[in-house]
């Protein structure tokens, strides 16, 4: 594959940093991190992601707007173009693993034309020991070549950008974009396909563990507080983004963190702040030209500024990222309608329903044309990365909850006292208090009663929380306005759930009541 190329295999961090600087791919920050810009694309391109339609795999794929089909012939043509482009080039190769549990880990190879991309892969995936490297045989390969552009009329793509997964060839091709997160999420997609066949539930969540081995999982879309709430000084971090849940327990898929940096401050998120040092890749963060101090408030390049660093840079991280079965699962939502309780307990069926729904809110100004809050749903809190039918993942979660007697809570980190623009954002201090009560079990001393519309079980008291806050209707001055807004959101849930034609009646029974 790499004949006629100059290939650098498994370079150390200093050598990769040196190569990136020598090639003018980035610059050093005042703290020693490597600062890079990703050009036109500062985030993923989900509309440019494809799965090759191949015998032996096509019957398992949930084809549609997430998993767009491309033919084997089209794949072959773009693969040939990639190989032709690579001839005579200087390339960088990382060999490592995805999955901290060695029973289920996937040996991977990442091939890059940029040294900084290879540094990103080195920091984000699991780094092998010297002995493991000697016997390493990749089972999936990613080739990331930003310099290659697809031709839609020839290759069947939507644009010049492509992220193509071939499960038969065990290969991912990425081109036309410099955004490094495509590599991370393509491997997550691969694991979401492979692991359920081995009885492992892949999850887009963070995870931590207490001193008694008590594990908690945090699911949530962007802006819901997943990273913030899982970073607890009294608990150890297993991982901040991607995990598997096997018959042995929970394990991290990654060897690093990919943290958002917008408005980063040492006093608010000291772990991330201190991790931005030599070896860290800082993406699209604006630097002061004289001092090279990062300005984390500057979003002129993008709001999606990022830092990629190894998990070892987090002082209380679990290395390797393996722990037991969860006792608690927390679904996070930032409800801008202000109608969901700040914390509620879910039955097993409700947990499966809300897992499939993956609800949060888009706020005005976050996207062109969004002038007021809009409900948004991301299946299993990770829709862009799910190759199989969503019901597969939901049924697996339901089985795990039953087998391990897991308590599941829905936590609203959004608005109270009214919708966005009228009410106020839920206090982080209050949210932390409720999450702590859920994890340590003290919330279970409360009496629970069902919300009349959403059906979730709401506690009558949580120590340190005003009782009225627990019932969102009590926080609204206009009760009729609350009722109307709650029914509006319930209707959004119902509309979204119409697309799940393969789920069981027990899951459907957990839907909000429309009247």
SULGI-V96255 format. One record per run of one state. SS is the DSSP state (A for helix, B for strand, O for the rest). FROM is the first residue (numbers start at 1). TO is the last residue. Records with the same first field share a line. If there is no record, write none. Layout:
SS = FROM-TO / FROM-TO
//
This chain:
O = 1-5 / 10-12 / 23-26 / 29-33 / 37-45 / 53-62 / 64-66 / 71-71 / 87-89 / 99-105 / 113-114 / 125-125 / 128-129 / 135-139 / 146-151 / 156-161 / 167-170 / 176-180 / 199-200 / 210-214 / 221-225 / 231-235 / 240-241 / 247-248 / 253-255 / 261-269 / 276-280 / 284-285 / 288-293 / 296-305 / 314-316 / 318-321 / 324-325 / 334-342 / 347-347 / 358-358 / 363-373 / 378-378 / 382-382 / 386-389 / 405-406 / 413-414 / 417-423 / 426-427 / 441-441 / 446-447 / 451-456 / 460-466 / 471-471 / 476-478 / 498-504 / 509-515
B = 6-9 / 27-28 / 34-36 / 49-52 / 63-63 / 67-70 / 90-98 / 106-112 / 126-127 / 140-145 / 162-166 / 171-175 / 201-209 / 215-220 / 236-239 / 242-246 / 249-252 / 256-260 / 281-283 / 286-287 / 294-295 / 306-310 / 317-317 / 322-323 / 326-333 / 343-346 / 359-362 / 374-377 / 407-412 / 415-416 / 424-425 / 448-450 / 457-459
A = 13-22 / 46-48 / 72-86 / 115-124 / 130-134 / 152-155 / 181-198 / 226-230 / 270-275 / 311-313 / 348-357 / 379-381 / 383-385 / 390-404 / 428-440 / 442-445 / 467-470 / 472-475 / 479-497 / 505-508
//
